[in-house]
Amino acid sequence: MRHTRSHTGNRRSHHALKATVFTTCTNCEQKKETHIVCKHCGFYRGRKVLDVVKKVEKKQAKKKN
């Protein structure tokens, strides 16, 4: 069944891309995305969640092999 242009446009009105929102990390003051662990220090909401140094070392060891 055919849909009018206005019906199609109303359906597609929610397809717009949204801009990424950045905030500053409370630990290292770097820019980070909201609700995501900081990639520079591994902290999220004041707690250490990710060991960044260990992750980098693992990546380098993998690259050598």
JOLIN-V459208 format. One record per residue. N is the residue number from 0. RES is the residue in one letter. PHI is phi in degrees with one decimal (none if undefined). PSI is psi in radians with two decimals (999 if undefined). OMEGA is omega in degrees with one decimal (none if undefined). Layout:
<<N | RES | PHI | PSI | OMEGA> <N | RES | PHI | PSI | OMEGA>>
This chain:
<<0 | M | none | 2.47 | -178.3> <1 | R | -81.0 | 2.46 | 175.3> <2 | H | -112.7 | 2.53 | 179.2> <3 | T | -70.1 | 2.88 | 179.3> <4 | R | -62.2 | -0.66 | -179.0> <5 | S | -68.6 | -0.65 | 177.8> <6 | H | -64.9 | -0.77 | 178.1> <7 | T | -63.7 | -0.75 | 179.5> <8 | G | -63.8 | -0.69 | 178.4> <9 | N | -64.5 | -0.65 | 178.9> <10 | R | -67.9 | -0.70 | -176.4> <11 | R | -83.0 | -0.03 | -177.1> <12 | S | -64.7 | -0.35 | -179.5> <13 | H | -95.5 | 0.09 | -176.7> <14 | H | -88.4 | 0.02 | -177.4> <15 | A | -68.1 | 2.55 | 177.8> <16 | L | -80.5 | 2.48 | 178.6> <17 | K | -102.4 | 2.54 | 179.7> <18 | A | -72.5 | 2.52 | 178.0> <19 | T | -73.8 | 2.34 | -178.3> <20 | V | -99.5 | 2.26 | 179.8> <21 | F | -114.5 | 2.58 | 173.1> <22 | T | -131.8 | 3.05 | 177.1> <23 | T | -96.6 | 2.46 | 178.2> <24 | C | -68.8 | 2.39 | -178.9> <25 | T | -73.1 | -0.35 | -177.1> <26 | N | -91.6 | -0.90 | -173.2> <27 | C | -111.9 | -0.02 | 177.1> <28 | E | 64.3 | 0.33 | 176.0> <29 | Q | -87.9 | 2.78 | 176.2> <30 | K | -73.6 | 2.40 | 177.3> <31 | K | -147.6 | 2.78 | 176.3> <32 | E | -73.1 | 2.63 | 179.9> <33 | T | -71.7 | 2.55 | 177.1> <34 | H | 64.0 | 0.42 | 179.6> <35 | I | -134.0 | 2.55 | 179.2> <36 | V | -61.9 | 2.46 | 178.8> <37 | C | -66.9 | 2.26 | -178.3> <38 | K | -78.6 | -0.28 | -177.9> <39 | H | -87.2 | -0.69 | -175.1> <40 | C | -121.1 | -0.29 | 177.9> <41 | G | 84.2 | 0.25 | -179.8> <42 | F | -96.2 | 2.58 | 173.7> <43 | Y | -143.2 | 2.12 | -179.4> <44 | R | 54.3 | 0.72 | 174.8> <45 | G | 83.8 | 0.01 | -179.8> <46 | R | -118.9 | 2.53 | 176.7> <47 | K | -77.7 | 2.05 | -175.6> <48 | V | -110.0 | -0.57 | -172.3> <49 | L | -129.9 | 2.32 | 176.9> <50 | D | -90.8 | 1.71 | -173.3> <51 | V | -68.0 | -0.69 | -178.2> <52 | V | -63.9 | -0.77 | -179.9> <53 | K | -63.0 | -0.68 | -179.8> <54 | K | -65.6 | -0.71 | 179.3> <55 | V | -67.0 | -0.75 | 178.4> <56 | E | -61.7 | -0.70 | 179.1> <57 | K | -64.3 | -0.69 | 179.6> <58 | K | -65.7 | -0.72 | 178.7> <59 | Q | -67.9 | -0.68 | 178.0> <60 | A | -64.7 | -0.66 | 178.9> <61 | K | -67.8 | -0.63 | -179.0> <62 | K | -67.1 | -0.61 | -179.6> <63 | K | -65.8 | -0.64 | -177.8> <64 | N | -75.9 | 999 | none>>
